[in-house]
Structure formats: C-alpha cells, structure tokens
Amino acid sequence: MQERTGLMMLAAMLMGAVLSFPGAGLVAAADKAPAPKTETPKGLRAIIKTKFGDIEVKFYQDIAPKHVENFMKLAKEGFYNGTIFHRVIPGFMIQGGDPNTKDSLKKDSYGQGGPGYTVKAEFSDIPHKRGIISMARGPEPDTAGSQFFIVVEDSRFLDRKYTVFGEVTKGIGVADKIVNLNRDERDNPKERVEMTVAIVE
C-alpha cells in the first residue's frame, strides 16, 4: 500500500513538473510549427439535410459504382427531396428513400415504393459497421431501387447480403437522434423527418 501511494505521489509530482515546465507553452511558437489543418473531404459526396442537422456521406465508387451512380442520379433529379426516414430501429439503423413517404396519408404503403426499376446487387466484404450507408432491397438480391439505410450500430449479419455504397463522414449524431424518435408498431417514427439530398462534386 505504501509503495502504491509513493508511486502515485511521484506520478503527481512529475505531471505537475511537466505542466509547469518553464517555456513549455513556447515550443510551438519558437519552432513556428503550423497549426493542424482540418482535412476537407475530397471526391463526390452527398449531403442529406434534415431538421436535426446534416448527414454527410462519402461514396464507395470503386466498390459499388452502379449504386453510387443510381443514388446520385436520383438525388440530382430531386427524387429524395420531401421523403422521410420511414423506418427507425434503435440499436440498428434508419431507413429512407421511399417516394411513397411524401404523402403523410399513405403510411400503409411506406417501405414499398421505388423509382420503377431495380439495380443489380454489388455485394462486397465491407462490413456493416456504424456509419455505413447501404441499399435496402426485397427478398431477392437484385431488387434495390431507391431505398437506403444508415447503420447506427454494427450489424455484421448484413454483410455480403446488402450493397454498401458509402459511409457517413459527418453527422452520425443526427442519425442517432432520428433512430431514437418515438415509433409505432411498424417502426414508423411518429414525427416526420423529411430530407433533401444534394450531391457535392
């Protein structure tokens, strides 16, 4: 016990010495070291705007080129604007991108809409970890259209079964707010969270 107390006192003394070392705060100024720069994301990305804030997504163009191309096309056409995150499951994900959700009176059809065509699956080894954006689909692999989901907690059971096409780089906290909204028995949030999606090139 005495040995442990002695070590703790020594550590405290050393820490105090470091913090109060004369000229410790002048090293950077003397060397004129540049301040660290915030890295600006490069390449294509999407900004999903909601009333809770923005979610920024970088694309995996090399991994899922057809899905990235499809998402960008729909976004540029304004397809996603006014749609909502219609399915929220805490500890799992939030899902959106269904054009049926633009009509608040058609809740029975939420989750069934799409662009009128499907995209062939582009499964990969990228894990469905927190922040991944992936395409929703029907029972068959090649049935993705416009609906997508953002993973809020690691969900590795989805790996190689759904097409990962991007990752959230900023604003995952916005997804956390959305996933924790009160929901009904069909996992529809009781509060509408509309989105607009812009592509930054």
C-alpha positions as CSV (number, residue, x, y, z in Angstrom):
1,M,0.0,0.0,0.0
2,Q,2.8,2.4,0.9
3,E,4.6,1.5,-2.4
4,R,1.5,2.3,-4.4
5,T,1.0,5.6,-2.5
6,G,4.6,6.5,-3.2
7,L,4.2,5.8,-6.9
8,M,1.0,7.9,-7.1
9,M,2.8,10.8,-5.4
10,L,5.7,10.5,-7.8
11,A,3.4,10.5,-10.8
12,A,1.6,13.6,-9.5
13,M,4.9,15.4,-9.0
14,L,6.1,14.5,-12.5
15,M,2.8,15.6,-14.0
16,G,3.0,18.9,-12.1
17,A,6.5,19.4,-13.3
18,V,5.6,18.8,-16.9
19,L,2.6,21.2,-16.8
20,S,4.6,23.9,-15.1
21,F,7.9,23.5,-17.0
22,P,9.2,27.0,-17.9
23,G,8.7,27.7,-21.6
24,A,6.6,24.6,-22.2
25,G,3.9,26.7,-23.9
26,L,6.6,28.4,-26.1
27,V,7.9,25.4,-28.0
28,A,5.3,25.7,-30.8
29,A,5.9,29.4,-31.1
30,A,9.6,29.1,-31.1
31,D,9.6,26.4,-33.8
32,K,6.8,28.2,-35.7
33,A,5.0,24.8,-36.2
34,P,1.9,25.2,-38.3
35,A,-1.4,24.7,-36.7
36,P,-3.1,21.3,-37.6
37,K,-5.4,21.7,-40.6
38,T,-8.9,20.3,-40.8
39,E,-8.9,17.9,-43.8
40,T,-11.5,18.8,-46.4
41,P,-13.3,15.7,-47.7
42,K,-12.4,15.0,-51.3
43,G,-14.4,13.5,-54.1
44,L,-18.1,13.0,-54.6
45,R,-20.3,13.1,-51.6
46,A,-23.9,13.6,-50.6
47,I,-25.3,16.0,-48.0
48,I,-28.6,14.7,-46.5
49,K,-30.3,17.7,-44.9
50,T,-32.8,17.2,-42.1
51,K,-34.4,19.4,-39.4
52,F,-31.9,17.8,-36.9
53,G,-28.9,18.7,-39.0
54,D,-26.9,17.4,-41.9
55,I,-25.5,14.0,-42.6
56,E,-22.5,13.9,-45.0
57,V,-21.8,10.8,-46.9
58,K,-18.7,9.8,-48.9
59,F,-19.3,7.3,-51.8
60,Y,-17.6,4.0,-52.4
61,Q,-17.4,4.4,-56.2
62,D,-14.9,1.6,-56.7
63,I,-16.9,-0.8,-54.6
64,A,-20.5,-0.2,-55.8
65,P,-20.3,2.0,-58.9
66,K,-23.8,1.3,-60.2
67,H,-25.4,2.0,-56.8
68,V,-23.5,5.3,-56.4
69,E,-24.4,6.3,-59.9
70,N,-28.1,5.5,-59.2
71,F,-28.2,7.4,-55.9
72,M,-26.5,10.4,-57.5
73,K,-28.9,10.4,-60.4
74,L,-32.0,10.2,-58.1
75,A,-30.6,12.9,-55.8
76,K,-29.9,15.3,-58.7
77,E,-33.4,14.8,-60.0
78,G,-34.8,15.8,-56.6
79,F,-36.3,12.3,-56.1
80,Y,-35.4,12.2,-52.4
81,N,-36.5,15.7,-51.5
82,G,-39.5,15.6,-49.3
83,T,-39.2,11.9,-48.5
84,I,-38.7,10.8,-44.9
85,F,-36.8,8.3,-42.8
86,H,-39.8,6.0,-42.5
87,R,-38.2,3.1,-40.5
88,V,-36.2,3.6,-37.3
89,I,-34.9,0.7,-35.2
90,P,-32.8,1.7,-32.1
91,G,-29.5,-0.2,-32.0
92,F,-29.8,-1.0,-35.7
93,M,-30.5,1.6,-38.4
94,I,-32.6,4.3,-40.0
95,Q,-34.2,3.7,-43.4
96,G,-35.4,6.2,-46.0
97,G,-35.7,6.9,-49.7
98,D,-39.2,5.7,-50.4
99,P,-41.2,8.2,-52.6
100,N,-44.5,6.9,-51.0
101,T,-43.5,8.8,-47.8
102,K,-44.0,12.2,-49.5
103,D,-47.7,11.6,-48.7
104,S,-48.3,11.6,-45.0
105,L,-51.7,9.9,-45.5
106,K,-50.3,6.8,-47.1
107,K,-48.5,5.2,-44.2
108,D,-49.7,1.8,-45.2
109,S,-47.6,2.0,-48.3
110,Y,-44.4,3.2,-46.6
111,G,-41.5,0.9,-47.5
112,Q,-43.0,-0.3,-50.7
113,G,-42.0,2.5,-53.1
114,G,-39.2,2.9,-55.5
115,P,-38.0,4.5,-58.8
116,G,-39.7,2.0,-61.0
117,Y,-36.6,-0.1,-61.7
118,T,-34.0,-2.1,-59.8
119,V,-30.2,-2.2,-59.6
120,K,-28.1,-5.4,-59.8
121,A,-26.5,-6.2,-56.4
122,E,-22.9,-5.2,-55.8
123,F,-22.1,-7.1,-52.6
124,S,-18.7,-6.6,-51.1
125,D,-16.6,-7.5,-48.0
126,I,-17.1,-4.1,-46.4
127,P,-18.6,-4.6,-43.0
128,H,-21.9,-3.0,-42.0
129,K,-20.3,-1.1,-39.2
130,R,-21.7,2.1,-37.6
131,G,-22.0,4.9,-40.1
132,I,-22.3,2.7,-43.2
133,I,-24.9,3.6,-45.8
134,S,-26.3,0.6,-47.7
135,M,-29.2,-0.2,-50.0
136,A,-32.4,-1.7,-48.9
137,R,-33.9,-4.4,-51.1
138,G,-36.6,-7.1,-51.4
139,P,-36.2,-10.8,-50.8
140,E,-34.2,-11.2,-53.9
141,P,-30.6,-9.8,-54.2
142,D,-31.1,-7.7,-57.3
143,T,-34.1,-5.7,-56.1
144,A,-32.6,-2.4,-54.7
145,G,-34.1,0.7,-56.1
146,S,-34.1,4.0,-54.2
147,Q,-34.4,3.0,-50.5
148,F,-31.3,3.1,-48.4
149,F,-30.4,2.7,-44.7
150,I,-27.8,4.2,-42.4
151,V,-26.3,1.8,-39.8
152,V,-26.2,3.3,-36.3
153,E,-24.7,0.2,-34.6
154,D,-22.5,-2.5,-36.1
155,S,-24.7,-5.0,-37.9
156,R,-22.4,-7.6,-39.3
157,F,-25.2,-10.1,-40.0
158,L,-26.0,-7.9,-43.1
159,D,-22.5,-8.3,-44.6
160,R,-22.4,-9.5,-48.2
161,K,-26.2,-9.5,-48.3
162,Y,-26.8,-5.8,-48.9
163,T,-24.9,-3.4,-51.1
164,V,-22.7,-1.0,-49.2
165,F,-22.2,2.2,-51.2
166,G,-20.9,4.8,-48.8
167,E,-20.2,5.9,-45.3
168,V,-21.2,8.8,-43.1
169,T,-18.2,11.2,-42.6
170,K,-20.1,13.9,-40.6
171,G,-23.4,14.0,-38.7
172,I,-23.8,10.4,-37.4
173,G,-25.2,12.1,-34.3
174,V,-28.1,13.3,-36.5
175,A,-28.9,9.6,-37.3
176,D,-28.8,8.9,-33.6
177,K,-31.4,11.5,-32.9
178,I,-33.6,10.1,-35.7
179,V,-33.3,6.5,-34.6
180,N,-34.5,7.3,-31.1
181,L,-37.7,9.0,-32.1
182,N,-41.0,7.5,-30.8
183,R,-42.3,5.0,-33.3
184,D,-45.4,2.9,-34.0
185,E,-45.7,-0.9,-34.2
186,R,-44.4,-0.8,-37.8
187,D,-41.2,1.1,-36.7
188,N,-42.5,4.2,-38.4
189,P,-41.4,7.3,-36.5
190,K,-44.3,9.3,-35.1
191,E,-42.5,12.5,-36.1
192,R,-41.9,13.3,-39.7
193,V,-38.2,13.9,-40.6
194,E,-38.1,15.0,-44.2
195,M,-34.9,15.1,-46.1
196,T,-33.3,16.9,-49.0
197,V,-30.3,15.3,-50.7
198,A,-27.6,17.3,-52.5
199,I,-24.6,16.0,-54.4
200,V,-21.3,17.8,-53.9
201,E,-18.7,17.2,-56.7
